[in-house]
Amino acid sequence: MQLQELLYILKVRWRMALTIFLVSLLSSIVVLSLFPKKYRASATVVVLNYKGNDPVSGSMSPGQLVPAYLSTYIATQVDILKSRAVATIVAERLALADRAAWKESFNKANDGKGDIQDWLADQLLSMVKVKPGKESNVVQITAQSSDPVLAANIANGFVEAYQQVNIGLELNPTKAATLYLDAQVKELRERFEKAQNEVTAYRNQSGIVDPDQSIDVETTRLNDLARELVRAQAALSEAIPRKNGASGRDAGNSPDLINNTLIQNLRFEIGKAMAKLGALSGRYTTDHPLYRQQLLELEHLQAELKAQISVASKALGTNAKILGERESELHHTLEMQRERVRELNQKRDHLFLLTKEMENAQQAYQTVSQRLAQTRILGQANQTDISLLAPAYVPLRPAVPNVPLSLLLTVLVGLMLACGITILMEVYDRRIRFVRDVTELLGIPVLAEVGEPRLLHTSYKVALPRPQLISLSRS
């Protein structure tokens, strides 16, 4: 069916189409007038904090750093908004349990059984819709009621109750964390005081004031003793051969005896005396007084030389003995000093461990004390990260039914019904209105058209058995 044919059918059956359209429109108007009015009020909040810091450690968990955590957090906030805890607070603040209409509805619904606050919370939840923003922190709370003032109060009441519940959700863990941290601070303080007392007692017991300085002094002394021992050992190593050389058969060839001035003088005097004695032996006999006197003098000088060699040898032996004793004493002192340094190192290491434990206890005590102070401040801060972006106002027009939209839909539906029923009537009640209806319904070929209807002007080619004729159209 072409558009011109449809328009012509509507033109012919206009009374029926108009009647159907008017009936649809009047029915819609009657339904809209009888439909109960519902008002909607919306409030908007912004969820500022989506990090979720731990109230004990103050840190964020790794999962909270993922961008997808934002959507999860917003979904959680939406569930909190739609919780019975929030709805119960709203019912209590609006004092709905004291209103006669709500009491009557509760008695009809539950025969007066149960808790009216729970029932009111369920009713409020059915009247409220929460819609989160797409990829944002904005959440919209919409309340619907037959009373516009009540709708606005419910929406704003949900915002205030949500903020209160959110504060409670933040403060309750903080308060619990405060109690826990307070106990930990007491325990850590006792541990720190105990470690400090142990360090003080060990310092007094060991006599160590500055372990680094003490070990440096003792180490320096140990090094000095080691150098003195080396020098003493070197001197002893030199003294022993000199002693052996001065006390043996070749004592006369000992460098110490050779370099001795007194021995050198005695040997010189002995040489002169022997020369003089040799001169006297050529002139006098051995019994001559001068010869005997010179011989006695030579013997005296030889005895003196022997005595001086013995004294020098004893002196070298005494020196070697003294150096040996000194070397033994230094060796013993060095071992004692080494043991002293080893003992000081052990005491220093033990003191270092005690001091380290004390510092760790002090650091843990200071860290927990600082965190306790922060947690107490958070526990006393009656603030929330939920900010009211736009409060709900009393609506002036009902949201349900939407009269303009409903009338527009009624007009469209009425037109569609009018057209549809008119076409159906035309299908079930066929009449010859067009040229092709003659051919299709009667099976008669059209040879020509007479007249020029404005809406029905159409050119047709009709197939006849023989000859073939073409339908004419006046131009």
Buried (B, 14 or more C-beta within 10 A) or exposed (E): EEEBBBEBBBEBBEEBBEEBBEEBBEEBBEEBEEEEBBBBBBBBBBBEBBBBBEBBEEEEEEEBEEEEBBEBBBEEBBEBBBBBBBBBBBBBBBEBBEEEEBBEBBEEEEEEEEEBBBBBBBBBBEBBBBEBEEEEBBBBBBBBBEBBEBBBBBBBBBBBBBBBBBBBEBBEBBBBBBEBBBEBBEEBBEBBBEBBEBBEEBBEEBEBEEBEEBBEEBBEBBEEBBEBBEEBBEBBEEBBEBBBBBBEEEBEEBEBBEEBEEBEEBBEBBEEBBEBBEEBBEEBEEEEEEBBEBBEBBEEBBEBBEEBBEEBBEBBBEBBBEBBEBBEEBBEBBEEBBEBBEEBBEBBEBBEEBBEBBEEBBEBBEEBBEBBEBBBEBBEEEEBBBEBBEBBBEBEEBBEBEBEEBBEEBBEBBBEBBBEBBBEEBEEEEEEBBBBEBBEEEEEBBEEBEEEEEEBEBEBEBEEEEEEBEBEEEE
